[in-house]
Amino acid sequence: MDKTRIAIIGAGGIANSHAKSYLQMEDVEIVAAADICEGKARQFLDTHGLEAAKDYVDARELLDDAKPDAVSVCTYNSTHAECAIASLEHGCHVLLEKPMTVTLEEALAVRSAEKKSGKIVSVGFQPRYDDRMKKIKEIAQGGSLGKIYYVQTGGGRRRGIPGRTFIEKSLAGAGALADIGCYGLDLALNSIGHPKPLTVSASAYGLFGRNPKYTKPEDAARFTVDDFSCAMIRLEGGITLDFRMSWAMHMDTMGATIFLGTEAGLKVEPTPGLWGGAWDGSCGDATLFHDYMGMPTYTPIPLPDLKQDRFFLKCRDFVDAVRQNLPAPIPTSEIIYNQAIIDGIIRSSALGREVSVEFNEQ
Ligand SMILES: NC(=O)c1ccc[n+]([C@@H]2O[C@H](COP(=O)([O-])OP(=O)(O)OC[C@H]3O[C@@H](n4cnc5c(N)ncnc54)[C@H](O)[C@@H]3O)[C@@H](O)[C@H]2O)c1
C-alpha cells in the first residue's frame, strides 16, 4: 500500500496530538517536522519514535527537500497563513490548526492559494466529529425550530489563561477569542448552515491577563491579547448572533448556547467546572422549548455520550480526503465566515464601534 507522506510544521503542544493520530494509521508515514526553534523538531520526532524522519528549522526547506504529500500546520496563529500558503505552493494538502488565521485578509490569501493549487485545506475543528454537536446541527436544521432568528453562543472559563505562545499579540494575534472563541462560533455557524456575517459590534478586555493576582507575573508582563470579548453580529437572513467568550472571569459560565426559532427554542447547557462553558464545542444537556396543545412546555433531548476520539477522527477524515481526492472535510469556504467574525471583533473592539464585514468570496 502506498503511504501518504505527511510532515508536521510547528512541533509544539498540539503537534503531539497530530503525531499520535497519524501513528495509528497504517496508510500514513510521518516523514518530517519543522520548527523555528533549533532542535525542537528533532526532539519532537524522537519522542514519537520517528528517528528516520527528517527535522528542519525552516518550513520551506522541509517542503523543498522532504516533498510531503500533505502537512499538518501546527504553528501558533500568526504563522498559520504563511505556512499554509507555502505548503500549498509546494503542492501539499493542508490540515490547518484552528483558528484558520488571525485576520480575514490572511484567510482570504489561504483560500486563494488553495484554489490555485488544486489541493485541499481542512481546518482543525475536531468538535465537528462529536456526535453531540452533530445532533444539535440536526435539530437546528431539521425544521422543528421554525425560522431561527437569534443564536447565543460562547461560554468561557472562570480561570483558564493558557500562557505560553497564546498571550502575545505578535504570536497569537488574539487571546480567548482566537483560542476558544472560534469553537463557540463554529458550534453556532455550523448548526445553522453558515450564514454570512454582515456587521459586528464588539468589546474586548484584557483585565485578568495583565493582573498578577490572576496570572503568573512573568505572563502578566507580556500579556497583550483579550481574555474576554463579547459581540453582537448581524448575519444574513435576519439572524442575530450574540457571542461571549472568556479565559477568566468572576462567573461560573456565560450561559448556555441557545437557538430561538419561531416554532421552538433549543438550549444547550455548558459543561460544568472552572474550565466550563461550551468553549471547545463540548455540549452539556439539551432541552427543546416548544408548545404542546397550545401550552408552553419543554422536552429534554437525549444527546449521545462523548465517546469518540474526535482528534483522531479529524486527522483520519483529512487523510481519507487526501487519498480519495475528496473535498476538504472542514472546508475554508465555511470557516472563512468564522474568521470574518473574529476579524470583525478585533476591528470593532479596537475602533469602539460597529464595523461591516465585506469580502469577495471568490
Ligand atoms: N485543535 C485543538 O484542540 C488545539 C489545541 C491546542 C492548540 N491548537 C492550535 O494549535 C496551534 C499551536 O498551538 P500549540 O499549543 O501547539 O502552540 P505551541 O506554541 O506549543 O507550538 C507552536 C510551535 O510552532 C512553532 N512555529 C511557529 N512559527 C513557525 C514557523 N513559521 N515554522 C515552523 N515552526 C513554527 C513554534 O516555535 C512552536 O514550537 C495554535 O494555532 C492553536 O490554536 C489546537
The ligand as a Gaussian input file, in Angstrom:
#p B3LYP/6-31G(d) Opt

LIG

0 1
 N       -7.351000      21.591000      17.903000
 C       -7.001000      21.677000      19.173000
 O       -7.541000      21.028000      20.059000
 C       -5.898000      22.608000      19.556000
 C       -5.404000      22.589000      20.861000
 C       -4.342000      23.427000      21.168000
 C       -3.836000      24.292000      20.224000
 N       -4.381000      24.319000      18.959000
 C       -3.874000      25.246000      17.953000
 O       -2.610000      24.758000      17.503000
 C       -1.716000      25.838000      17.261000
 C       -0.429000      25.633000      18.061000
 O       -0.731000      25.545000      19.432000
 P        0.341000      24.883000      20.437000
 O       -0.318000      24.766000      21.748000
 O        0.937000      23.674000      19.818000
 O        1.434000      26.060000      20.457000
 P        2.990000      25.930000      20.734000
 O        3.488000      27.289000      20.957000
 O        3.225000      24.877000      21.766000
 O        3.581000      25.361000      19.353000
 C        3.704000      26.112000      18.188000
 C        5.054000      25.797000      17.584000
 O        5.101000      26.360000      16.275000
 C        6.439000      26.801000      16.055000
 N        6.419000      27.732000      14.937000
 C        5.873000      28.973000      14.865000
 N        6.022000      29.515000      13.641000
 C        6.675000      28.574000      12.902000
 C        7.098000      28.531000      11.535000
 N        6.902000      29.570000      10.703000
 N        7.722000      27.415000      11.095000
 C        7.936000      26.360000      11.944000
 N        7.564000      26.354000      13.248000
 C        6.930000      27.449000      13.716000
 C        6.843000      27.394000      17.391000
 O        8.232000      27.510000      17.526000
 C        6.219000      26.396000      18.361000
 O        7.138000      25.376000      18.705000
 C       -2.471000      27.119000      17.622000
 O       -2.960000      27.706000      16.462000
 C       -3.613000      26.634000      18.492000
 O       -4.779000      27.435000      18.375000
 C       -5.372000      23.486000      18.625000

